[in-house]
């Protein structure tokens, strides 16, 4: 006999009380290798420039101000070593390298609460930036020359705290304040924030666990390969017979040109960040605000980005939970921004379940209403602007 009682929506504290043992995995040595956290991931342009790298440093410094007592490990850009224990002098070298690394070299930097690359850290912030061309580059078979200093790629920054952190209203406020700070410092094009499984720095042995947990707990973000996700947010167009025989190339969607990259968002979560490109694609900020005008959905503009929050706290999506209505409503408006044919969110894991292309497509559609049509196909030609 089935019950007609309404299904609950768990707070983070209630979810942890019920599922902490399932969400926390240990290896044979007793090390914690998977734990639940609350993440923030943002993608931004101009990562090779000194101005943007100063913004990255500001984010690292603020994170260290908040959680410095936990910071004991990390990794710096080229020349500062691999992931491991960091003394105060070592952390200072990472700070300097963020702004002193030449623009034609990428910055890959991490500050972490663990110095063990095989253990999952409770607190961490990391970045991987784009790089500028060190010299002029002529494309093979094309008269086009990319000038020295050109940077057409996306950069990313990701941070997290343990899930316990958002068990209280004060913890939620601190998380949100830091996410806002990041968006104030960087030219954010898009991103997301919410609950996610946290893996070790050397994560490849635990990708299948991340995938399996995301199937059971619908609110968990699959984000181990966030450093590759930025390419989905890129846009670009060109003129010519093909991308191998271009006569002109644009860093934006030039009206009437052929589409090289159309730009997509990944999915939605507790926080979904969309830059002006995506806001315009939805019909403008006024329309977005009107379609999401509910007391349980908050919209905030910071710079050229909208921060959309679905509910007062992040949702785990345990089997017995009701679907989070704010998540569903936000998805119903933003789903047209998804890639109709996404790449896999994880690399291949031979013989084990993982987020391949088909699994990724189904996972990104998890908040779609049953009768929702597929996302619109990618246009071949950039639409002409109309007044």
N, C-alpha and C positions, 0 to 999 in steps of 0.2 A: 504494500500500500504506500503510495507516494505522498509526501508532505507538500502542502501548498504554502508553507511558511516562506516568507521572503528570504532570499539568500543574503548573507552578510557581505559587507565590504570592510575588510580588515584594515585597521591602522597599522603603520609599520611596527609598532610595539606589539600588537596582537599577532601579527604575522610572524615576527621573530619568536615569540613565545611558543607558537605551534610548530614552526618549521626550522628552527635554528640548526638542528642536527642534520637535516637534509640539505640545508644551504651552505653548511660548513664541511668541507672535505679535508681529510688529513692523509698524508702518504705513510708509507711503512715506517718512516723514521719519526712519525708524530708531528711533522711540520704541517702547518695549515697551508693548503695549496689552492683552495677555492673558498672564498667567503663572499657574503653579500655586501654590496656597497651602494652608495648613492653617487653617481658620476655626473660630470658636466663635460661635454665635448663640443668644441667650436672649431669652425673652419674659416680661414681668412686669407685675404690676398696680401701681397707685398711683404712676405716673410723674409725676403733678402735685404730689405732696407733697414737702415739704422733706426729710423723712427719706429717702425713696427717692432724691431728687436728690443728697443727700450721698453715698449709696452709689454712684451713677453717677460722681460726682467722684472717689471713692476708687479706682474702677476706672481712670479716666483717669490719675490720678496714679501708680498702680502701673505701668501700661503705659508711662508716660513715664519712670519710674525704670528700667525694663528696657530700653527702646529709644529713650530720649531722644536719643541721638547721631544717630538717623536722622530724627527729627521736624523737618520744615521747612515743612510746609504744613498746611492744614486749613480748616475752616469753623466759624463760631460761630453761636449762635442770633441771632434778629432783632437788628439793630443792630451786629453785629460783622463784617458783610461777607460776600462770596461766597467760594467755595473759591479758595484761592491761597496765596502765600507768607505765612508767619507768623513774625514776629520773636518773641523771648522775651516782649516786652510784649504782642504779639498773642495768644500762647498763654495768657498770664495772663488776658487779657480773656475768653477762652473758658472758662477755669476759673471765673472769677467769675460769668459768665453762667449756667453750669449750675445754680448754687444761688440766684442773684439774680433770675432770670427769674420773673415772676409766675406763679402756679399756673394761671391761665387762659390762658397762652400755652405752646405746646409748646416743648420744647428740642430743637433739631437741632444736634448738634455733632460735629465730626470732627477727629481729629489724624492726620496722614498723613506718610509718608516721601517724598511727592512734593508739589510745589506746582503741578503741571501737571494740570488737570482732564481732559486727554486722554491721560494716561499711567497705567498700572497701578502702584499702589504696592505695595512689598514688605511694608511694615508699616502697619497702620492700625487705629484704633478709632473707632467712631461710635455714635451713639444718636439715636433719635427717640422722644420721650415723648408720652404722652397729655396732655390738658389738662383742667382743671376748668371747669365752667360759671361764667361771670363774673356771672351773675344768674339768677334763677328763670326756668324755661322751661316753658310749658304746651304740651303736644303738641296739634297741630291735631285738632279733632273729639273730644277726650278730656278728661275732667276731671283727668287726671293732671298733676301739676306736678313737674318735675325741679328740685330745690332748688339754689340757688347752692352751688358747691363740689362738685357731683356729678361723679364721674369713673368712667365705666363701661368705658373702653377699655383696650387693651393697649399697652404700650411695648416697645421692643426695644433691645438693645445687641449689637453685632457687632464682632469683632476678628479679625485674622489676622496670620500670619507667613508667610514664603516656605516652600515645601515642603522646601527644603534644611534648614530649621530642625529637622525631625523625622527627619533622617537618622541621628541618634545617640541613644542612650539618654538622655543629658543633655538634649538638645533636647526629647525627648518629655516628660521630667519637668518641664521649665520650662513647656511648653505646658499640661500637666495642672495644674500648680500655679496658673497664672493662671486657668484655667477654674474651678478650685475657689474661688479668691479671688472671682471674679465671683459665683458662686452663694452665697457667704457674705455678700456685700454687698447682694444684691437678692432680692426675693421671687419667685423664678423659678417660672413655671407650666409651662415646657417649653422645649425647644430641641434643638440638635444640634451636633456638631463632627466635622470630618473634612476630607478634601481637596476643593478646589473651584477652579474657574477664577476668577481675580481680574481684574476689569475696571476701567477708569478710572472716575473720579467721573462724567464724562459718558459713560455706558455704552451708550446706546441704539443706537449703531451696531455694537455687538458682541454683541448678544443672540443672534443666530443662531449665532455661533461658540461661545458658551457651550452652546447646545443641541446642536450637532453634536458637540462634545467630550464631552458627557455621554452621548451615544449610543455613542461609541467606548470611553470609559473609564467603566465602570459605577459606580466608587466616587466619582466627582466629584459634589458637591452642586450643584444648580441653585439659586443663592441671590442672584442679582442684585437681586431684588425682596423681600428679606427684610423690609423695612419694611412691606410689605403682608401678610405671612404671619401676623402676630400675630392678625388677626381670626379665623383658624381655631381658635385656642386659646381664644377667648372662649366663655363660657357665659351663658345667660340664659333666663328663662321668664316667662310672663305669664298673666293670666286675662282673659277677655273673648271676644267673638265673633271678633275677628281682631286682628292687630297694629295695624291702623288704628283699632280700637275697643276698646282695652284698658281694663280696670277696675283692674288691678293689674299691677305689673311687678317682677321680682326679678332681683338680680344673680347668682343661683345657679340651680341646677336644683331648683326647689321641687317637692316630691312632689305629683303630681296636677295640676300646672299644665301649660299648653301650652308646647312647646319653641320658643323663639325662636332660640337658638344652642346647639348640643349640645356643641361643643368637640371638636377633633380634633388629632392629631399629624400632622406632615407625612409622615414616612417614618422610616427608620432609617439611621444611618451609623456611623462608628467610635464616636462618643459619641452616645447618645440620652438626653435629659433628659425626665423625666415628673414632673409635679407630683402631689400627693396625689389630686386629682380622677381622674386617669388610673390611678393605682395602685389606687384603690378600685374603679374600673371593671373592672380585671383580677382582682379578687378579694382584694386586699390585698397588702401587702409580703411577708409570709411566703410566699404562693403564688407571687409573681413570683420571689422568690429561689430557691424550690424548682424552678420550671420552667426557670430559667436557671443551675442549679447545674452549671457546667462550669469546668475550670481556665483556659480561654481567655476566659472572660467574667467581668468584675469589676463588682460593684454597690456603690455607695457612697451613703449618705444625707448630704445637706447641707441643713439646714433642712427645708422642705416639698417637697423634690425628690429623686428618685433619679437618679443618674448611672450609666448602664449603658454599659460599654466592651466592644466586640466585638473582641477580639484585642489584642495588645501594641503594634501600630502601625497607622496608617491604611492602607487598601487602595485602590489606584488602579483595579484592575479592567481591566487592559489585555487586548486580545483573546486573547492566548495564556495568560492566567492562569486558574487554577482559581477557582471561586467561593469567596469567603471563607466558610468554614463558620460562624464566630461571627456574621457579619452575617446569614446565613440563619436561624440559630437565634433570634437576638434578634428578627428580623422575624416569625418564625413565632408568637411570643408577643404581640408588640405590634401586629401588622397589623390586629387588630380595632378599634384606636383610630383608624384612618385614615378620612378622609372618603370615603364611597362615590361621591360626585359632586363632586370638587374643582374649584375654579376654576383657571384657567391660572396657571402660575408666572411667566409673562412677559406683557408687553403685546403687542399685535398687531405683527408685523413684516411689512408687506405684501410679498408676493412672495418671502419667505424662510422657511425652516423655523424654528419656534420652539415653546416649550412652551405650546401652546393647551390647552384643557380635555381633549381626548382624549389628546393627547400626555402631559400631566401625569398623567392616570390610569394610563397604561401605565408611565411612568417611576417613579411611586411604588410600582407593583406589581413592580418589577424583581427583588426578592428573594423573591417569592412562589414556593413550590413549585408545580409544574405543575398538580397536582390541587387546589390551594387554592380554596375557595369565595370569592366576592366579599365584601368587608367588609360587616358587617350594616347594614341600612338605618337611617336616623335615625328614632328614635321620635317620634311626634307629641305624646305625653303623657309627662311625666316619670314614670318608674316609682315606685310607692309603696315606701317603705322597709319592709323586713321584718327582724325580729329573728332 
